[in-house]
Amino acid sequence: MPHASLDGKVVLIAGGAKNLGGLLSREVAARGARVVVHYNSDATAAAAHETVAAVQAAGSEALAVQGDLTQVARVEALFDAAIDRFGGVDVAINTAGKVLKKPIVETTEAEYDQMFAINSKAAYFFLREAGKRLNEDGKILTVVTSLLAAFTGLYSTYAGAKAPVEHFTRAAAKEFAPRGISVVALGPGPMDTPFFYPAEDDQSVAYHKSQSLNGQLTKIEDITPIIEFLVTDGWWITGQTIFANGGYTTR
């Protein structure tokens, strides 16, 4: 069973500064990983540096790297920075994304392009660079959405832009398998973070809660142990989309 432990491994987390990514950065550090904390905007810089400080306080090493991953050169630079600092990358996790809740007939071309750039293009080239750069027996995980298993309106560009990641994952799993690299996608339910609420109102929040166990939203604390499992002992799961949502949706 290759590389079941995170001790001494290098874990690169896109969107690793706050919310799900921030907690994940801290938790893998507690298991001995060295962490590359990617963040996108200047507004997230303080959170990124707080996360780096938390990793260091846990006795591990960390590096913060800023970059707009819709630009392929920035994806390449992110992996360059990780390898320059730590000599390699063992686990690459992409938690980045953007939500838009809007009727199709009101969606603009600019909104469509932005959603696919963030949720699809960036995910594709993150997978590409991970496939090129990861050490043997590496692990790759992309966070998608449980809406991929939903029959609903209003999230066409969000779920639609995440949907290609399922096939990117399958293709990458086949192509990277000779190097022992497993590739998975994880679809959480709507998470109780600031990422979720701007697109919703009180009525829709209540509905989302009503669709899962205990009438609650997914908590980031529910998801990080699943991600950690998939990139360690769960390495034999590859090419799959795993729905972790308390019964919110399924296939």
C-alpha positions in Angstrom: 0.0 0.0 0.0 1.9 3.1 -1.2 2.3 6.2 1.0 -0.6 5.8 3.4 1.0 8.4 5.8 1.2 12.1 5.4 4.2 12.4 7.6 6.9 14.3 5.8 4.9 14.5 2.6 4.3 17.8 0.7 0.7 18.7 0.3 -0.3 21.5 -2.1 -3.8 22.9 -1.5 -5.4 25.3 -4.0 -7.7 27.6 -2.1 -5.8 26.5 1.1 -6.1 29.7 3.0 -9.6 29.7 4.5 -12.8 27.7 4.9 -12.4 24.1 3.8 -8.9 24.6 2.5 -7.8 26.5 5.6 -8.9 23.7 7.9 -7.5 21.1 5.6 -4.1 22.9 5.6 -4.1 22.8 9.4 -5.2 19.2 9.7 -2.6 17.7 7.3 0.1 19.7 9.0 -1.0 18.1 12.3 -0.3 14.8 10.6 3.2 15.8 9.7 2.7 17.2 6.2 4.5 20.2 4.8 1.9 22.5 3.2 1.8 24.8 0.2 -1.1 27.2 0.8 -2.4 28.7 -2.4 -4.6 31.8 -2.3 -6.2 33.8 -5.1 -6.7 37.5 -4.2 -5.1 40.2 -2.0 -8.2 40.0 0.1 -7.3 36.5 1.2 -3.6 37.2 1.9 -4.1 37.7 5.6 -6.0 34.4 5.9 -3.2 32.7 4.0 -0.5 34.0 6.2 -2.6 33.1 9.3 -2.9 29.6 8.0 0.9 29.4 7.3 1.5 30.5 10.9 -0.9 27.9 12.2 1.0 25.2 10.2 4.3 26.4 11.6 2.9 26.4 15.1 2.0 22.8 14.6 5.7 22.1 14.0 5.6 21.8 10.2 6.7 23.9 7.3 4.4 26.0 5.0 4.6 28.3 2.1 1.9 30.7 0.9 1.7 31.3 -2.9 -0.7 33.7 -4.6 -2.1 33.2 -8.1 -5.1 33.4 -10.3 -5.4 29.8 -11.4 -7.5 30.7 -14.4 -4.2 31.7 -15.9 -2.2 28.6 -16.8 1.1 30.3 -16.2 0.0 30.9 -12.6 -0.8 27.2 -12.2 2.6 26.3 -13.5 4.2 28.9 -11.1 2.3 27.4 -8.2 3.9 24.0 -8.7 7.2 25.6 -9.5 7.2 27.4 -6.1 6.3 24.2 -4.3 9.0 22.2 -5.9 11.6 25.0 -5.5 10.8 25.2 -1.7 10.3 21.5 -0.9 11.8 19.5 -3.7 8.6 17.9 -4.8 4.9 17.5 -4.3 3.1 14.3 -3.1 -0.5 15.4 -2.8 -2.3 18.0 -4.8 -5.8 19.1 -3.6 -7.9 21.7 -5.4 -10.6 23.2 -3.3 -11.1 26.4 -5.4 -14.4 27.3 -7.0 -17.0 29.9 -7.5 -20.8 29.7 -7.1 -23.4 31.5 -9.3 -27.1 31.0 -8.7 -29.0 32.6 -11.6 -31.6 31.6 -14.2 -30.2 30.6 -17.6 -32.1 33.4 -19.4 -30.5 36.0 -17.2 -26.9 34.7 -17.4 -24.4 36.9 -19.3 -21.6 35.7 -21.5 -19.1 37.2 -19.1 -20.6 35.3 -16.2 -20.5 32.1 -18.2 -16.9 32.6 -19.2 -15.8 33.4 -15.6 -17.6 30.4 -14.1 -16.0 28.0 -16.6 -12.6 29.6 -16.2 -12.6 29.1 -12.4 -14.5 25.8 -12.1 -13.4 24.0 -15.2 -10.3 25.5 -16.9 -8.4 26.0 -13.7 -9.3 22.5 -12.5 -8.1 21.0 -15.8 -4.7 22.7 -15.8 -4.3 22.0 -12.1 -4.7 18.3 -12.9 -2.3 18.7 -15.9 0.4 20.2 -13.8 -0.1 17.7 -11.0 0.2 14.9 -13.5 3.5 16.3 -14.7 5.0 17.3 -11.4 3.8 14.9 -8.6 6.1 12.4 -7.1 5.5 8.7 -7.9 2.5 7.3 -6.0 1.1 10.8 -5.6 -2.5 11.7 -4.9 -4.8 14.3 -6.6 -8.2 15.4 -5.4 -10.6 18.0 -6.8 -13.5 19.4 -4.8 -16.6 19.5 -7.0 -20.3 19.7 -5.9 -23.1 17.5 -4.9 -25.2 19.4 -7.4 -23.7 17.1 -10.0 -26.2 14.5 -8.8 -29.1 17.0 -8.6 -32.0 17.7 -10.9 -32.5 21.4 -10.3 -32.5 24.8 -11.9 -30.5 28.0 -11.2 -27.1 26.5 -10.8 -26.5 25.8 -14.5 -23.1 27.5 -14.8 -21.8 26.3 -11.4 -22.8 22.6 -11.7 -22.3 22.8 -15.4 -18.7 24.1 -15.0 -17.9 21.5 -12.3 -19.4 18.6 -14.4 -16.4 18.3 -16.8 -14.1 17.7 -13.8 -15.7 14.3 -13.5 -14.4 13.2 -16.9 -11.1 15.1 -16.3 -10.8 12.9 -13.2 -11.5 9.7 -15.0 -9.1 10.5 -17.8 -6.4 11.6 -15.4 -6.8 8.4 -13.3 -6.2 6.3 -16.4 -3.3 8.3 -17.7 -1.5 8.8 -14.4 -2.1 5.2 -13.2 1.3 3.8 -14.5 3.0 6.2 -12.0 0.8 5.0 -9.1 -1.1 8.3 -8.9 -4.7 8.1 -7.8 -7.2 10.8 -8.9 -10.6 11.5 -7.3 -13.3 14.2 -7.2 -15.2 14.9 -4.0 -18.7 16.5 -4.1 -19.7 18.0 -0.7 -23.2 19.1 0.1 -23.8 22.9 0.5 -21.3 23.8 3.2 -21.8 26.1 6.1 -19.1 28.6 5.1 -19.1 32.2 3.7 -18.7 30.6 0.3 -22.3 29.4 0.4 -24.5 32.2 1.7 -24.1 35.0 -0.8 -26.0 33.0 -3.5 -28.8 32.0 -1.2 -31.7 33.5 0.8 -33.3 32.4 4.0 -35.9 30.2 2.3 -33.3 28.4 0.1 -31.0 27.9 3.1 -33.8 26.3 5.0 -34.5 24.0 2.0 -30.9 22.9 1.7 -30.8 22.1 5.4 -34.0 20.1 5.1 -32.5 17.7 2.5 -29.8 16.2 4.7 -29.2 14.3 7.9 -30.2 16.2 11.0 -31.5 19.1 9.0 -28.1 20.7 8.7 -25.7 22.0 6.1 -22.4 20.1 5.5 -19.7 21.2 7.9 -16.1 21.5 6.8 -15.2 19.3 9.8 -17.3 16.6 8.1 -15.3 16.8 4.9 -11.7 17.2 5.8 -11.4 13.6 7.3 -12.8 12.2 4.0 -10.3 14.1 1.9 -7.5 13.0 4.2 -8.6 9.4 3.9 -8.8 9.6 0.1 -5.3 10.9 -0.2 -3.8 8.3 2.2 -5.4 5.0 3.1 -8.1 5.5 0.4 -5.6 5.7 -2.4 -7.1 2.6 -4.1 -10.2 4.7 -4.9 -9.4 6.4 -8.2 -11.3 7.9 -11.1 -14.4 8.3 -9.0 -16.6 11.1 -7.8 -17.4 10.6 -4.1 -20.5 12.4 -2.8 -20.2 13.4 0.9 -23.3 15.3 1.7 -25.4 13.6 4.5 -28.0 12.4 2.0 -28.5 15.6 0.1 -28.1 14.0 -3.3 -27.1 10.7 -4.7 -27.0 8.8 -8.0 
